[in-house]
Amino acid sequence: MLPNISHPGFENVAHLSLANNKLTFIDQLPSKLIYLDLSQNNISVLNEDIRNFLIKRIHSSQLKLFLEGNPWSCSCEHKEFLKFVRGNAENIIDSAAMICGETGHSLIGVEVSDICPSALIYYATLTAFLMILILGINLLVIFRQPILIWFYEHEICLSLAVRRELDLEKKFDAFLSFTHKDEELVAEFVERLENGSHKFRLCFYLRDWLVGESIPECINRSVKDSRRIIILMTNNFLKSNWGRLEFRLALHATAKDRCKRLIVVLYPDVENFDDLDSELRAYMVLNTYLARDSPNFWNKLIYSMPHEKLTRQTQPQH
């Protein structure tokens, strides 16, 4: 450790040799220095005040410095020290022998650009990060439904995949609407939805309507008692008066709710919607539907069904 600057006679020292000691820092120096030897110590950096003092003495007295043999820091944090050494190499007699403590490389050969990322690299990296982030968000938006369907199917991250149901008191999970000419289509829906892993409760006229009741009344009650309405949109359905009535009642019922209750399954034999009136045709044009021949059809349909059972499983136990 250096003596205090107030030590008698220290202020007037012009030649100061501190070589081969264990100094780790320099905080004050005599004001009349023209020669300073700091070689072979444990100093890693000269602070700003000392650098400014040495620069002042170099300009006024051509101060000679010796700095080799110290573990000098060559980090971006201390880039101003590197600039000091490179800018005053003529007065630092052994500047060529100074090495970086971290790497052992010659300090005088280190460029600031080698240890500090340039603004161009910084902004390029930031731009790349933002582009990747935007791309990731876009992909998440585009593939949101397949991702949620996969989560729901495998019961992973259910807090994200499961929707909150607003009509848990209804008797049926879905009213299956179809025309009598398409009765053969019902069996696969019963097998997949009622006997599958989620055990939905379906309502359809072949089983749940009482004989002798008014058809419009049965349709209206089935729509009101069901959380979802599944329309089997075939060519036969489009030509059926009762089918179009069920479609219209379902459309009006779902318009009053905050959740999407109407699920239209479009079969390949439907070429256009010309047989529908303007209201129903506008719905088909302006809204998405589930194509029966689309990949992963059953998983998409099951995800569109009520999530009551899994919602209850994810609720905290008290």
Order of alpha helices (4+ residues) and beta strands (2+ residues): beta-beta-alpha-beta-beta-alpha-beta-alpha-alpha-alpha-alpha-beta-alpha-beta-alpha-alpha-beta-alpha-alpha-beta-alpha-beta-alpha-alpha
